Amino acid sequence: MKKITLMMIALALTISVNAQVQTPAPSPASKIEQKVGLTDVTIEYSRPSVKGRTVFGDLVPYGKLWRTGANYRTKVTFSDDVSIDGKAVRAGSYGILTIPQAESWDIIFYTDHNGGGAPAELDESKVAARVTAEVYPLPFSVETFTISVSNLKNSGATLDFYWENAYVGVPFAVPTDKIVSESITSVMSGPGFNDYFAAATYYLSEGKDINKAKEWIDKAMSMNDNPRFWQLRQQSLIYAKAGDKTGAIELAKKSLADAEKSENDDYIKMNKDSLKEWGAL
């Protein structure tokens, strides 16, 4: 009996030692993953809140290095080489350090992304890029520090910082066109329908050589015994862009007929709108 009692006491002591009270973090961690064109952009940071305090000029002093968040340095990772304000930044991970001022911020992409805070002073050899961005006052207050990626385009996006009554944005460019162009060049040595079709529609969407797009879409369609309305639609748009309105109308009519047969209202409307625009309805 004594042994059982001692075992129960030991077990109780073990549980009390190992037990921990769980409470929410004052500045919770956040991770953003965003595809920009073909480039993966990942941001990891902690999110402090205002909590009734004055942030910029007080909690975050003007003119001093800030880790751009809480707990640890904010980190951004690019899967491809990018360009920030015209400055080439290689693929990899970077700490985002900032020097806030009332009217502008310096945003520094720092190769040393580890650490709990900003370095005591910058090592210029570790500065991959440094840009100055204007501060825009917000007509509302943002309670919790927020980073986002907006204005998404195939060619780039904007890195956004919001907190208290301030917004700062940093545009960056990604090498989508270079990657796609290299892929097209590589594949064109033995392309099939999907390759020609993808290359042609990309050239149409990005305003590149439309005559080359027309050549590729024709090759794609020559490999397809039964083109569908969505494929014919793209071919008609390329013909129209290339100045071949007669060919565009003929293709749009074929697309319309197939869309009506398939009862696809969206493509019926789009083709009818184009035919009206081109004077065929």
ZADO-863253 format. One record per residue: residue number from 1; x, y, z of N, C-alpha, C in turn. Coordinates in steps of 0.05 Angstrom, whole numbers, plus 5000, padded with zeros to 4 digits. Atoms other than C-alpha are relative to their C-alpha. Layout:
residues N
{NUM {X Y Z} {X Y Z} {X Y Z}};
...
end
This chain:
residues 281
{1 {5017 4976 5000} {5000 5000 5000} {5017 5025 5000}};
{2 {4982 4977 4998} {5057 5047 5018} {5012 5006 4973}};
{3 {4988 4996 5026} {5089 5034 4950} {4981 5013 4980}};
{4 {5020 4988 5018} {5025 5050 4913} {4996 5029 5005}};
{5 {5003 4971 4992} {5017 5115 4952} {5023 5016 4990}};
{6 {4977 4986 5009} {5088 5135 4937} {5001 5004 4970}};
{7 {5001 4998 5029} {5079 5120 4863} {4980 5021 4991}};
{8 {5021 4980 5007} {5015 5162 4861} {5010 5028 5005}};
{9 {4989 4974 4993} {5051 5220 4895} {5021 5008 4979}};
{10 {4980 4994 5020} {5109 5215 4846} {4988 5008 4973}};
{11 {5014 4994 5025} {5061 5214 4787} {4988 5027 5000}};
{12 {5013 4973 4997} {5024 5275 4813} {5021 5022 4998}};
{13 {4978 4980 5002} {5090 5312 4821} {5010 5003 4972}};
{14 {4991 4999 5027} {5111 5294 4751} {4981 5015 4982}};
{15 {5021 4986 5016} {5045 5319 4721} {5001 5030 5006}};
{16 {5000 4972 4993} {5049 5384 4760} {5025 5014 4990}};
{17 {4976 4988 5010} {5121 5396 4738} {4998 5004 4970}};
{18 {5001 4998 5029} {5106 5382 4664} {4977 5017 4990}};
{19 {5023 4984 5009} {5039 5419 4661} {5008 5029 4997}};
{20 {4995 4971 5006} {5042 5488 4630} {4974 5014 4993}};
{21 {5023 4984 5008} {4990 5542 4625} {5004 5011 4973}};
{22 {4998 4989 5027} {4977 5560 4553} {4985 5026 4997}};
{23 {5012 4974 5005} {4963 5632 4535} {5007 5010 4972}};
{24 {4994 4990 5027} {4960 5668 4468} {5024 5018 5000}};
{25 {4976 4982 5003} {5023 5703 4443} {4991 5028 4996}};
{26 {5007 4971 5003} {5020 5779 4449} {5003 5009 4971}};
{27 {4996 4993 5028} {5047 5783 4377} {5001 4974 4984}};
{28 {5000 5027 5012} {5025 5720 4341} {5015 4999 4973}};
{29 {4985 5005 5025} {5066 5691 4284} {4981 4998 4976}};
{30 {5016 5002 5024} {5041 5695 4213} {5018 4992 4977}};
{31 {4985 5009 5024} {5062 5664 4147} {4983 5005 4975}};
{32 {5014 4994 5025} {5041 5689 4078} {5015 4985 4977}};
{33 {4989 5012 5024} {5052 5648 4015} {4984 5009 4976}};
{34 {5014 4988 5023} {5036 5682 3949} {5016 4993 4975}};
{35 {4988 5004 5026} {5050 5662 3878} {4997 5026 4984}};
{36 {5000 4976 5017} {5069 5723 3835} {5012 4992 4973}};
{37 {4992 5011 5025} {5072 5703 3763} {5007 4970 5004}};
{38 {4991 5027 4995} {5113 5639 3769} {5018 4998 5025}};
{39 {4982 4998 4977} {5152 5662 3831} {4985 4996 5026}};
{40 {5012 5003 4974} {5136 5638 3901} {5012 5021 5019}};
{41 {4992 4980 4981} {5139 5694 3953} {4989 4991 5027}};
{42 {5008 5008 4973} {5137 5674 4027} {5010 5020 5020}};
{43 {4993 4981 4980} {5136 5722 4085} {4993 4989 5028}};
{44 {5004 5010 4973} {5144 5702 4158} {5006 5022 5020}};
{45 {4996 4977 4982} {5134 5753 4213} {4981 4998 5024}};
{46 {5017 4999 4977} {5103 5768 4281} {4984 5026 4999}};
{47 {5019 4978 5003} {5044 5815 4288} {4992 5014 5026}};
{48 {5007 4985 4976} {5044 5864 4346} {4974 5017 4995}};
{49 {5024 4983 5002} {4981 5906 4360} {5005 5026 5014}};
{50 {4997 4973 4989} {4972 5979 4378} {4994 5000 5031}};
{51 {5008 5002 4971} {4936 5966 4445} {5001 5027 5014}};
{52 {5002 4974 4987} {4924 6039 4458} {5025 5017 5000}};
{53 {4975 4986 5000} {4996 6060 4447} {5004 5017 4975}};
{54 {4991 4986 5024} {5028 6110 4400} {5022 4983 4988}};
{55 {4981 5018 5012} {5066 6067 4351} {5024 5015 4988}};
{56 {4978 4988 5014} {5108 6108 4302} {5008 5026 5013}};
{57 {4990 4977 4986} {5152 6159 4335} {5002 4995 5030}};
{58 {4999 5006 4971} {5145 6125 4403} {5007 4971 5004}};
{59 {4995 5029 4998} {5138 6049 4407} {5021 4992 4979}};
{60 {4980 5003 5022} {5175 6047 4340} {5012 5027 4995}};
{61 {4988 4974 5002} {5223 6106 4343} {5006 5007 4970}};
{62 {4992 4990 5026} {5235 6148 4281} {5031 4999 4997}};
{63 {4971 4999 5006} {5304 6142 4249} {5017 4978 5011}};
{64 {4985 5023 4990} {5323 6076 4281} {4992 4974 4986}};
{65 {5005 5026 5012} {5329 6006 4253} {4978 4985 5015}};
{66 {5022 5016 4988} {5266 5964 4265} {5000 4973 4987}};
{67 {5001 5027 5011} {5259 5889 4256} {4975 4995 4983}};
{68 {5024 5001 5017} {5192 5904 4221} {4981 4979 5010}};
{69 {5018 5019 4987} {5149 5865 4269} {5008 4997 5029}};
{70 {4993 5006 4972} {5160 5832 4336} {5013 4973 5002}};
{71 {4989 5027 4993} {5197 5773 4368} {5025 4993 4984}};
{72 {4977 5007 5016} {5244 5761 4309} {4999 5016 4974}};
{73 {4999 4984 5025} {5265 5792 4243} {4980 4989 4980}};
{74 {5017 5008 5022} {5213 5791 4189} {5017 4989 4977}};
{75 {4985 5014 5022} {5236 5744 4133} {4983 4998 4975}};
{76 {5014 5004 5026} {5217 5744 4059} {5018 4981 4984}};
{77 {4985 5019 5017} {5237 5688 4012} {4989 5001 4971}};
{78 {5008 5000 5028} {5236 5692 3936} {5011 4975 4987}};
{79 {4991 5025 5013} {5240 5628 3895} {5016 5006 4974}};
{80 {4985 4992 5024} {5270 5666 3835} {5013 5027 5005}};
{81 {4989 4973 4999} {5314 5727 3825} {4978 5020 4994}};
{82 {5020 4979 5003} {5272 5790 3831} {5014 5027 4997}};
{83 {4990 4973 5001} {5281 5864 3821} {4983 5018 5018}};
{84 {5014 4982 4981} {5264 5914 3876} {5010 5028 4995}};
{85 {4993 4972 5006} {5263 5987 3855} {5024 5000 4980}};
{86 {4979 5001 5020} {5308 5968 3796} {5025 4986 5010}};
{87 {4976 5013 4989} {5358 5932 3842} {4996 4970 4999}};
{88 {5001 5029 5003} {5372 5859 3827} {5004 4986 5027}};
{89 {4998 5015 4974} {5359 5813 3887} {4998 4970 4993}};
{90 {4999 5028 5007} {5378 5740 3880} {4979 4983 5015}};
{91 {5019 5018 4986} {5331 5683 3898} {5012 4992 5027}};
{92 {4991 5007 4973} {5335 5666 3972} {4983 5014 5021}};
{93 {5014 4988 4977} {5314 5691 4041} {5014 5025 5010}};
{94 {4990 4974 4991} {5323 5761 4068} {4985 5010 5025}};
{95 {5014 4986 4979} {5308 5797 4132} {4991 5027 4989}};
{96 {5011 4974 5008} {5264 5858 4121} {5004 5019 5024}};
{97 {4995 4980 4979} {5293 5915 4164} {4989 5026 4989}};
{98 {5010 4974 5009} {5262 5984 4162} {5010 5022 5019}};
{99 {4994 4976 4985} {5279 6054 4185} {4977 5019 4996}};
{100 {5024 4983 5004} {5212 6089 4194} {5006 5030 5006}};
{101 {5001 4971 4995} {5206 6165 4189} {4970 5008 4997}};
{102 {5028 4991 5001} {5143 6207 4191} {4989 5000 4971}};
{103 {5009 4997 5028} {5140 6216 4115} {5010 4978 4982}};
{104 {4989 5021 5017} {5181 6158 4088} {5013 4978 5017}};
{105 {4986 5022 4987} {5211 6091 4106} {5023 4991 4981}};
{106 {4979 5015 5015} {5277 6060 4085} {4994 4970 5005}};
{107 {5005 5029 4998} {5264 5986 4071} {5025 4986 4990}};
{108 {4974 5013 5005} {5326 5942 4073} {4996 4970 4999}};
{109 {5000 5029 5003} {5331 5871 4047} {5027 4990 5007}};
{110 {4974 5007 4987} {5385 5840 4090} {5005 4970 4998}};
{111 {4994 5028 5004} {5420 5775 4075} {5000 4984 5027}};
{112 {5001 5013 4974} {5425 5759 4150} {4971 5002 5011}};
{113 {5028 4998 4993} {5352 5742 4163} {4995 4987 5028}};
{114 {5003 5012 4973} {5364 5706 4230} {5004 5021 5021}};
{115 {4996 4982 4978} {5361 5740 4297} {4974 5009 5012}};
{116 {5024 4992 4986} {5312 5765 4348} {4993 5029 4996}};
{117 {5005 4972 5004} {5318 5838 4330} {5017 5012 4978}};
{118 {4983 4987 5020} {5350 5889 4285} {5029 5001 5010}};
{119 {4972 4998 4991} {5427 5890 4286} {5005 5028 5012}};
{120 {4992 4974 4988} {5460 5945 4327} {5007 5020 4979}};
{121 {4995 4982 5023} {5485 5974 4262} {5001 4982 4974}};
{122 {5000 5015 5025} {5480 5953 4189} {5027 4993 4991}};
{123 {4977 5009 5014} {5533 5913 4155} {4994 5004 4970}};
{124 {5008 4994 5027} {5530 5943 4085} {5006 4977 4980}};
{125 {4995 5023 5017} {5559 5880 4055} {4977 4980 5000}};
{126 {5023 5018 4998} {5495 5845 4076} {4974 5013 4990}};
{127 {5023 4986 5011} {5448 5896 4044} {4997 4992 4971}};
{128 {5005 5008 5027} {5419 5864 3982} {4986 5022 4984}};
{129 {5014 4978 5012} {5374 5923 3967} {4990 5019 5021}};
{130 {5010 4980 4982} {5353 5987 4000} {4984 5021 4984}};
{131 {5017 4981 5014} {5294 6030 3978} {4987 5019 5020}};
{132 {5015 4981 4984} {5258 6091 4004} {4972 5002 4989}};
{133 {5028 4999 5008} {5182 6090 4002} {4985 5020 5016}};
{134 {5016 4980 4987} {5132 6144 4018} {4980 4988 5019}};
{135 {5021 5008 4981} {5086 6138 4078} {4974 5013 4992}};
{136 {5026 4989 5007} {5013 6146 4061} {4982 4998 5025}};
{137 {5017 5001 4976} {4967 6165 4120} {4973 4986 4993}};
{138 {5025 5014 5004} {4906 6120 4127} {4977 5015 5013}};
{139 {5023 4987 4987} {4836 6147 4141} {4988 4983 5022}};
{140 {5009 5018 4979} {4828 6091 4192} {5024 4988 5014}};
{141 {4978 5011 4985} {4870 6056 4244} {5001 4970 4996}};
{142 {4995 5029 5002} {4900 5986 4233} {5011 4991 5027}};
{143 {4992 5008 4973} {4904 5954 4302} {5024 4982 5000}};
{144 {4979 5020 5000} {4950 5896 4284} {5018 5003 4976}};
{145 {4980 4998 5022} {5014 5902 4242} {4994 4979 4979}};
{146 {5008 5018 5022} {4999 5873 4174} {5019 5004 4976}};
{147 {4985 5000 5025} {5042 5854 4114} {4984 4984 4980}};
{148 {5015 5014 5020} {5009 5834 4049} {5015 5003 4973}};
{149 {4990 4998 5028} {5025 5823 3975} {4976 5007 4982}};
{150 {5023 4991 5015} {4978 5862 3929} {5009 5008 4972}};
{151 {4995 4991 5027} {4972 5889 3858} {5013 4979 4983}};
{152 {4987 5023 5014} {4987 5821 3830} {4998 5002 4970}};
{153 {4999 5002 5029} {5009 5818 3758} {5020 4978 4993}};
{154 {4981 5020 5008} {5048 5767 3718} {5029 5010 5004}};
{155 {4973 4989 5000} {5107 5815 3720} {5009 5010 5028}};
{156 {4992 4991 4974} {5106 5834 3794} {4977 5006 5018}};
{157 {5021 4994 4980} {5068 5858 3855} {5011 5022 5019}};
{158 {4992 4980 4980} {5072 5905 3915} {5000 4987 5027}};
{159 {4998 5009 4972} {5096 5888 3985} {4989 5022 5017}};
{160 {5014 4979 4984} {5050 5925 4033} {5005 4998 5030}};
{161 {4998 4998 4971} {5060 5947 4105} {4979 5018 5011}};
{162 {5021 4983 4987} {5002 5972 4147} {5003 4998 5030}};
{163 {5003 5000 4971} {5000 5993 4219} {4993 5028 5010}};
{164 {5010 4975 4989} {4967 6046 4261} {4987 5016 4978}};
{165 {5012 4984 5021} {4951 6101 4211} {5018 5003 4976}};
{166 {4980 4997 5021} {5008 6088 4162} {4999 4976 4981}};
{167 {4997 5021 5021} {5015 6050 4096} {5025 5006 4984}};
{168 {4977 4998 5017} {5079 6037 4058} {5000 4977 4980}};
{169 {5000 5021 5020} {5085 5999 3993} {5026 4999 4984}};
{170 {4975 5004 5015} {5146 5970 3957} {4995 4982 4976}};
{171 {5004 5017 5024} {5137 5947 3885} {5025 4983 4995}};
{172 {4978 5017 5009} {5179 5889 3860} {4992 4985 4975}};
{173 {5004 5013 5026} {5186 5854 3793} {5010 4971 5002}};
{174 {4992 5028 5001} {5190 5779 3780} {5006 4993 4970}};
{175 {4990 5006 5027} {5222 5745 3719} {4982 4981 4984}};
{176 {5018 5018 5014} {5159 5713 3691} {5005 4999 4970}};
{177 {4997 5000 5029} {5170 5735 3620} {5025 4985 4992}};
{178 {4974 5014 5006} {5242 5710 3621} {4996 4969 5002}};
{179 {5004 5029 4996} {5221 5642 3649} {4982 4988 4979}};
{180 {5018 5011 5020} {5163 5633 3601} {5013 5000 4973}};
{181 {4987 4999 5026} {5203 5656 3541} {5021 4978 4997}};
{182 {4980 5021 5001} {5259 5608 3558} {4987 4973 4997}};
{183 {5015 5025 5001} {5208 5553 3568} {4989 4996 4972}};
{184 {5011 5001 5027} {5176 5569 3501} {5022 4992 4980}};
{185 {4978 5005 5018} {5243 5569 3466} {5009 4971 5002}};
{186 {4992 5027 4996} {5261 5502 3497} {4980 4980 4989}};
{187 {5020 5019 5008} {5196 5468 3483} {4995 5000 4970}};
{188 {5007 4998 5028} {5189 5494 3412} {5016 4982 4982}};
{189 {4985 5019 5016} {5241 5444 3389} {4983 4975 4993}};
{190 {5018 5022 5006} {5186 5392 3392} {4973 5004 5013}};
{191 {5025 4994 4986} {5121 5425 3414} {4976 4985 4989}};
{192 {5025 5011 5007} {5052 5396 3413} {4978 5021 5001}};
{193 {5022 4981 5000} {4983 5427 3413} {5000 5018 5024}};
{194 {5001 4984 4975} {4984 5449 3486} {5022 5020 5001}};
{195 {4977 4981 5000} {5053 5481 3478} {4995 5024 4982}};
{196 {5005 4978 5018} {5034 5521 3417} {4977 5017 5010}};
{197 {5024 4985 4990} {4967 5541 3447} {5008 5017 5024}};
{198 {4992 4984 4976} {4997 5563 3514} {5018 5023 4992}};
{199 {4981 4979 5009} {5053 5602 3479} {4984 5023 4986}};
{200 {5015 4980 5015} {5003 5637 3433} {4983 5017 5019}};
{201 {5018 4984 4982} {4954 5657 3488} {5016 5017 5019}};
{202 {4983 4984 4983} {5011 5681 3532} {5009 5025 4985}};
{203 {4992 4977 5016} {5036 5726 3476} {4977 5020 4996}};
{204 {5023 4982 5002} {4966 5753 3467} {4995 5015 5026}};
{205 {5006 4987 4975} {4956 5767 3541} {5021 5021 5008}};
{206 {4978 4982 4992} {5024 5801 3549} {5007 5021 4979}};
{207 {4995 4980 5021} {5021 5843 3485} {5026 4996 4985}};
{208 {4975 5005 5014} {5081 5809 3454} {4994 4996 4970}};
{209 {5001 5002 5029} {5093 5793 3380} {4974 4985 4991}};
{210 {5026 5012 5006} {5021 5781 3356} {5001 4983 4974}};
{211 {4997 5016 5024} {5043 5754 3288} {5012 4972 5007}};
{212 {4989 5025 4990} {5084 5701 3324} {4978 4984 5014}};
{213 {5022 5013 4987} {5023 5686 3367} {4981 4988 4980}};
{214 {5017 5010 5021} {4981 5678 3304} {5012 4975 4987}};
{215 {4987 5023 5011} {5032 5630 3275} {4997 4976 5018}};
{216 {5001 5022 4981} {5032 5588 3338} {4972 4990 5004}};
{217 {5028 5010 4996} {4956 5586 3346} {4991 4984 4976}};
{218 {5007 5015 5024} {4949 5563 3274} {5013 4973 5001}};
{219 {4987 5026 4998} {5000 5508 3286} {4985 4982 5020}};
{220 {5015 5015 4980} {4962 5488 3349} {4974 4988 4989}};
{221 {5025 5008 5011} {4896 5485 3313} {5002 4979 4978}};
{222 {4996 5020 5021} {4925 5445 3256} {5004 4972 5012}};
{223 {4996 5025 4986} {4940 5391 3308} {4975 4990 5013}};
{224 {5024 5006 4985} {4869 5390 3334} {4977 4995 4980}};
{225 {5022 5007 5019} {4815 5353 3294} {4973 5011 5008}};
{226 {5026 4991 4991} {4759 5379 3337} {5004 5023 5021}};
{227 {4996 4978 4981} {4775 5448 3367} {4974 5008 5013}};
{228 {5024 4992 4986} {4727 5471 3421} {4997 5030 5002}};
{229 {5007 4971 5001} {4694 5538 3432} {5020 5017 5014}};
{230 {4981 4983 4985} {4744 5563 3484} {5027 5003 4985}};
{231 {4976 4999 5016} {4802 5546 3437} {4996 5018 4976}};
{232 {5007 4983 5023} {4768 5578 3377} {4998 5029 5008}};
{233 {5002 4973 4989} {4754 5639 3420} {5027 5014 5001}};
{234 {4973 4989 4998} {4828 5650 3434} {5011 5005 4972}};
{235 {4990 4997 5027} {4845 5640 3361} {4987 5025 4987}};
{236 {5013 4977 5011} {4793 5692 3341} {5011 5026 5011}};
{237 {4989 4976 4988} {4821 5743 3390} {5028 5006 4989}};
{238 {4974 4996 5011} {4891 5732 3364} {4999 5011 4971}};
{239 {5004 4990 5027} {4867 5741 3292} {4992 5029 5000}};
{240 {5009 4973 4999} {4831 5805 3311} {5023 5019 5007}};
{241 {4977 4984 4991} {4893 5832 3347} {5021 5003 4978}};
{242 {4981 4999 5022} {4935 5815 3286} {4990 5015 4976}};
{243 {5011 4984 5022} {4889 5855 3241} {4984 4984 4980}};
{244 {5015 5017 5018} {4855 5796 3207} {4971 4998 5010}};
{245 {5027 4999 4989} {4783 5816 3222} {4982 4978 4986}};
{246 {5016 5021 5014} {4753 5769 3169} {5004 4973 5012}};
{247 {4995 5026 4988} {4788 5709 3198} {4990 4999 5029}};
{248 {5009 4999 4972} {4770 5732 3269} {4970 4995 5001}};
{249 {5029 5004 5001} {4696 5735 3250} {4993 4971 4995}};
{250 {5005 5028 5007} {4697 5667 3218} {5004 4981 5024}};
{251 {4994 5017 4977} {4729 5636 3280} {4981 5005 5023}};
{252 {5019 4993 4979} {4683 5673 3328} {4973 4987 4995}};
{253 {5025 5013 5006} {4623 5645 3291} {5001 4970 5006}};
{254 {4997 5029 4994} {4650 5574 3297} {5000 4996 5031}};
{255 {5000 5002 4971} {4663 5586 3371} {4972 5004 5011}};
{256 {5027 4995 4991} {4593 5614 3380} {4982 4976 4995}};
{257 {5017 5024 5006} {4561 5554 3346} {5006 4977 5019}};
{258 {4993 5022 4981} {4599 5505 3390} {4991 5007 5028}};
{259 {5009 4991 4973} {4584 5547 3453} {4970 4996 5003}};
{260 {5030 5003 4999} {4509 5547 3435} {4993 4970 5002}};
{261 {5005 5028 4999} {4512 5472 3424} {5006 4989 5028}};
{262 {4992 5008 4973} {4546 5464 3492} {4985 5015 5022}};
{263 {5016 4984 4982} {4498 5514 3524} {5018 5015 5021}};
{264 {4982 4984 4983} {4556 5556 3552} {4994 5029 4996}};
{265 {5009 4972 5003} {4525 5624 3564} {5022 5020 5000}};
{266 {4979 4980 4999} {4590 5659 3580} {5013 5003 4973}};
{267 {4987 4998 5026} {4622 5642 3514} {4981 5009 4978}};
{268 {5020 4990 5019} {4558 5655 3476} {5000 5030 5001}};
{269 {5000 4971 4997} {4557 5726 3504} {5026 5012 4990}};
{270 {4974 4988 5009} {4632 5738 3493} {5003 5000 4970}};
{271 {4998 5001 5029} {4629 5715 3421} {4981 5020 4986}};
{272 {5019 4981 5012} {4566 5756 3406} {5010 5029 5004}};
{273 {4990 4973 4995} {4598 5817 3438} {5023 5007 4980}};
{274 {4978 4995 5018} {4660 5809 3395} {4990 5003 4971}};
{275 {5011 4998 5027} {4620 5797 3331} {4987 5027 4996}};
{276 {5011 4973 5002} {4582 5862 3345} {5022 5021 4997}};
{277 {4978 4981 5001} {4647 5898 3357} {5013 5000 4973}};
{278 {4987 5003 5027} {4675 5872 3291} {4981 5004 4977}};
{279 {5019 4993 5021} {4612 5891 3253} {4987 4976 4986}};
{280 {5011 5024 5013} {4587 5820 3240} {4972 4994 5010}};
{281 {5027 5004 4990} {4522 5824 3280} {4985 5027 5000}};
end
